[in-house]
Amino acid sequence: MMRRDYRRLAKAAALAADSKKAVDVVALDIRKESDVADYMVIAGARSSAQMGAMSDAVEEALGKRGLKVLHREGRPRNRWVALDYGGLVVHLQLMEARQFYRLEQLWERAKEVKW
């Protein structure tokens, strides 16, 4: 089985979220910090409608690269959507949830990936 390039996929997810005007998109290399995934993308949204558009854009972009969501948590009308792709997890959060949970600080030792 072919090994997926999750770094490239994380960049694609970040670009897809950014294409829907996501706020402060961050891609992190968490391989040394996590047993669950290799990369994480975190993006903020100003509204649930925007978060839904971001989620659709990420799923479409990664789907074109042959990747399907393994697990989806939350809904855009909630404050948070998490898309689990195995080696990549994408967190889309309304800004107040993002400021409250501060995921970047939980993963402060992770290396940021330029996208």
Backbone bond lengths (Angstrom), bond angles and torsions (degrees), N, CA, C in turn:
res aa  C-N    CA-C-N  psi(-1)  N-CA   C-N-CA  omega(-1)  CA-C   N-CA-C  phi
1 M - - - 1.456 - - 1.530 109.50 -
2 M 1.309 116.09 139.05 1.458 121.94 -177.77 1.539 110.83 -71.44
3 R 1.314 115.49 134.33 1.469 120.60 176.18 1.524 108.48 -77.23
4 R 1.304 116.81 127.96 1.466 121.38 -179.26 1.524 110.50 -77.56
5 D 1.313 115.22 144.34 1.459 121.47 176.02 1.531 107.53 -90.96
6 Y 1.327 115.65 85.86 1.463 119.93 -175.64 1.527 112.36 -68.59
7 R 1.317 117.45 -23.65 1.470 119.69 175.69 1.531 109.11 -63.26
8 R 1.322 116.73 -48.47 1.474 121.60 178.89 1.530 110.49 -63.51
9 L 1.324 116.62 -39.62 1.464 120.92 179.04 1.529 111.51 -66.50
10 A 1.339 116.81 -36.75 1.476 120.76 176.82 1.531 109.54 -62.89
11 K 1.332 116.20 -41.71 1.471 119.79 178.17 1.523 110.28 -63.26
12 A 1.336 117.17 -41.49 1.472 121.37 179.30 1.526 110.33 -63.39
13 A 1.329 116.80 -40.63 1.465 120.81 178.99 1.530 110.32 -65.67
14 A 1.333 117.00 -42.19 1.468 121.19 178.68 1.524 110.59 -62.17
15 L 1.316 117.24 -43.59 1.467 121.25 178.86 1.526 111.59 -64.74
16 A 1.337 116.06 -38.67 1.469 120.12 179.39 1.526 110.47 -64.72
17 A 1.333 117.11 -44.68 1.471 120.57 177.92 1.529 109.67 -63.01
18 D 1.325 115.78 -43.32 1.455 121.03 -179.77 1.532 111.51 -62.15
19 S 1.325 117.17 -32.27 1.469 121.04 -179.75 1.528 111.49 -64.71
20 K 1.337 116.65 -18.93 1.470 121.73 176.83 1.524 110.91 -104.58
21 K 1.325 115.51 24.09 1.473 123.26 175.42 1.533 113.51 64.14
22 A 1.333 116.10 36.51 1.463 120.81 175.69 1.528 109.64 -59.77
23 V 1.317 116.08 152.96 1.466 122.34 -178.71 1.528 109.21 -99.93
24 D 1.341 115.95 131.24 1.470 121.67 174.11 1.527 113.13 48.59
25 V 1.313 116.22 62.88 1.468 120.69 178.54 1.525 108.86 -75.31
26 V 1.338 115.59 130.41 1.461 121.67 -179.87 1.526 108.32 -129.33
27 A 1.332 115.53 132.99 1.466 120.93 172.90 1.529 106.83 -113.62
28 L 1.321 116.25 130.39 1.464 121.25 -175.95 1.522 111.59 -123.29
29 D 1.319 115.53 139.31 1.462 122.79 172.13 1.524 105.77 -90.78
30 I 1.330 116.61 107.36 1.476 120.38 -175.68 1.530 111.87 -109.86
31 R 1.332 117.24 18.00 1.469 120.44 -176.52 1.527 112.84 -56.01
32 K 1.328 116.98 -38.30 1.474 119.51 -178.49 1.526 112.53 -80.82
33 E 1.338 116.98 -15.63 1.462 121.02 -174.69 1.526 113.55 -104.86
34 S 1.337 118.06 -13.41 1.462 120.27 -170.11 1.518 112.37 -137.13
35 D 1.317 115.45 142.99 1.458 121.33 171.83 1.522 110.51 -94.84
36 V 1.325 116.23 -8.75 1.456 121.85 -171.95 1.528 112.55 -89.27
37 A 1.334 117.66 -40.67 1.464 121.52 -176.72 1.529 109.10 -147.22
38 D 1.325 115.49 165.63 1.468 121.47 177.55 1.529 111.71 -95.07
39 Y 1.350 115.12 -34.91 1.464 120.14 -176.50 1.516 110.20 -136.14
40 M 1.323 114.62 154.41 1.456 121.30 178.29 1.524 108.00 -138.36
41 V 1.325 115.14 138.27 1.458 120.96 173.48 1.521 106.92 -117.51
42 I 1.334 116.38 133.72 1.457 122.65 178.52 1.527 107.34 -124.14
43 A 1.328 115.90 130.11 1.467 119.48 -179.58 1.518 109.85 -142.18
44 G 1.315 115.85 140.61 1.455 121.79 179.68 1.517 112.15 -95.79
45 A 1.340 115.31 151.40 1.468 121.90 177.40 1.516 108.87 -130.21
46 R 1.328 115.93 148.44 1.465 120.98 179.54 1.527 112.52 -90.70
47 S 1.345 116.72 -14.80 1.474 119.89 179.85 1.520 109.16 -152.58
48 S 1.346 116.24 163.21 1.466 119.33 177.25 1.520 111.07 -66.13
49 A 1.331 117.34 -34.49 1.469 120.23 178.43 1.528 110.02 -62.50
50 Q 1.325 116.07 -43.43 1.462 119.87 178.16 1.526 110.22 -63.92
51 M 1.327 117.26 -41.55 1.459 120.53 -179.98 1.524 110.35 -62.61
52 G 1.330 117.59 -39.07 1.458 120.91 176.99 1.521 111.54 -62.94
53 A 1.337 116.26 -41.88 1.472 120.82 178.44 1.533 110.38 -65.12
54 M 1.331 116.69 -39.41 1.470 120.97 178.02 1.524 110.42 -63.67
55 S 1.328 116.36 -45.04 1.465 121.47 179.67 1.526 110.56 -59.86
56 D 1.337 116.27 -46.77 1.468 120.65 178.38 1.526 111.14 -60.58
57 A 1.328 116.94 -42.77 1.468 121.48 -178.41 1.527 111.14 -64.60
58 V 1.334 116.98 -41.96 1.467 120.80 179.17 1.530 109.67 -64.97
59 E 1.344 116.70 -46.93 1.462 119.68 -179.71 1.520 111.57 -61.47
60 E 1.329 116.79 -39.58 1.467 120.19 179.65 1.527 111.03 -67.05
61 A 1.336 116.34 -46.28 1.472 120.55 -178.37 1.530 111.27 -61.93
62 L 1.321 116.91 -43.82 1.462 119.42 -178.66 1.524 110.84 -76.40
63 G 1.331 117.09 -31.57 1.461 121.07 175.52 1.522 111.30 -60.87
64 K 1.331 116.87 -38.85 1.470 121.42 177.62 1.525 111.36 -64.93
65 R 1.323 116.24 -20.07 1.469 121.40 178.23 1.531 111.17 -99.43
66 G 1.333 115.91 13.36 1.460 120.67 174.89 1.515 115.42 83.26
67 L 1.330 117.34 14.67 1.458 120.74 -177.32 1.525 110.55 -109.73
68 K 1.305 116.54 128.88 1.462 122.09 178.29 1.532 109.10 -111.06
69 V 1.330 115.96 148.60 1.460 120.98 177.14 1.525 108.91 -64.73
70 L 1.326 116.32 128.66 1.468 120.62 176.65 1.521 110.52 -83.95
71 H 1.339 115.25 -36.08 1.463 120.62 -179.20 1.524 109.06 -153.06
72 R 1.319 115.40 137.01 1.466 121.64 177.58 1.524 107.34 -120.36
73 E 1.313 115.34 130.60 1.468 121.01 178.74 1.517 108.24 -119.84
74 G 1.315 116.65 135.14 1.460 120.38 177.67 1.516 112.08 82.98
75 R 1.317 114.90 171.95 1.470 123.11 179.27 1.522 107.25 -138.38
76 P 1.346 116.64 155.62 1.477 118.22 -179.97 1.528 113.50 -55.62
77 R 1.336 118.38 -31.51 1.473 118.47 179.91 1.529 111.26 -71.81
78 N 1.332 116.18 -17.12 1.469 120.00 171.11 1.527 106.07 -78.48
79 R 1.291 117.08 -165.84 1.464 119.55 -178.39 1.521 112.51 -100.96
80 W 1.357 116.27 -0.26 1.445 118.61 -169.55 1.510 109.81 -157.56
81 V 1.323 117.22 137.69 1.460 122.97 171.64 1.517 106.77 -127.04
82 A 1.323 116.90 130.80 1.459 121.63 174.88 1.523 108.16 -118.76
83 L 1.319 115.81 128.36 1.459 122.48 178.65 1.524 107.75 -113.30
84 D 1.321 116.43 118.39 1.462 121.94 -176.87 1.522 109.30 -102.83
85 Y 1.323 115.75 118.67 1.463 122.27 178.92 1.523 111.41 -112.27
86 G 1.305 117.63 20.24 1.467 120.16 -177.82 1.512 109.88 88.83
87 G 1.311 117.35 -93.95 1.470 121.61 -179.53 1.514 113.65 -79.22
88 L 1.333 116.75 -2.46 1.461 122.19 -179.44 1.522 109.09 -137.61
89 V 1.328 115.59 131.93 1.463 120.81 174.08 1.531 107.43 -121.50
90 V 1.333 116.23 131.03 1.461 121.96 -179.81 1.525 108.23 -112.53
91 H 1.338 116.34 122.18 1.464 122.41 177.80 1.520 108.88 -108.11
92 L 1.323 116.57 121.57 1.460 122.62 175.73 1.521 105.93 -114.97
93 Q 1.318 116.55 123.12 1.465 120.16 -173.55 1.521 111.31 -133.63
94 L 1.335 115.48 142.09 1.460 118.81 167.93 1.524 106.76 -62.28
95 M 1.320 116.86 150.30 1.467 120.58 -172.35 1.530 113.32 -56.82
96 E 1.342 117.15 -39.23 1.476 117.29 -179.37 1.532 111.20 -66.47
97 A 1.334 117.75 -35.16 1.471 120.73 176.93 1.524 109.70 -69.17
98 R 1.310 116.07 -39.90 1.463 119.67 -179.86 1.525 110.93 -62.98
99 Q 1.332 115.94 -42.80 1.465 119.58 179.04 1.527 111.00 -67.73
100 F 1.332 116.93 -33.64 1.461 120.76 -179.35 1.536 111.34 -71.84
101 Y 1.334 117.23 -48.19 1.473 120.75 -174.77 1.517 113.55 -82.98
102 R 1.325 117.94 -27.38 1.474 123.00 176.29 1.535 112.60 45.30
103 L 1.313 116.19 57.04 1.463 120.87 -178.27 1.524 113.06 -56.74
104 E 1.330 116.55 -36.55 1.467 118.91 -179.91 1.527 111.22 -57.80
105 Q 1.329 116.62 -34.14 1.459 119.20 -179.83 1.526 111.44 -74.77
106 L 1.333 116.71 -31.33 1.468 119.04 175.02 1.526 110.84 -64.06
107 W 1.330 115.61 -31.67 1.466 121.77 -178.11 1.519 110.47 -109.97
108 E 1.347 117.21 36.36 1.463 120.66 -172.81 1.529 113.39 -63.77
109 R 1.334 117.55 -20.93 1.466 119.96 179.88 1.528 111.95 -86.47
110 A 1.330 116.40 -8.53 1.466 120.04 179.19 1.522 110.28 -72.34
111 K 1.324 115.60 151.66 1.467 120.65 178.51 1.525 109.46 -87.74
112 E 1.333 115.52 134.40 1.453 119.50 177.39 1.523 109.14 -76.68
113 V 1.328 114.85 139.63 1.464 121.96 179.12 1.524 108.12 -103.55
114 K 1.317 116.34 126.32 1.470 120.15 176.27 1.513 108.27 -75.03
115 W 1.311 115.86 132.39 1.468 119.94 -179.19 1.488 110.67 -121.81
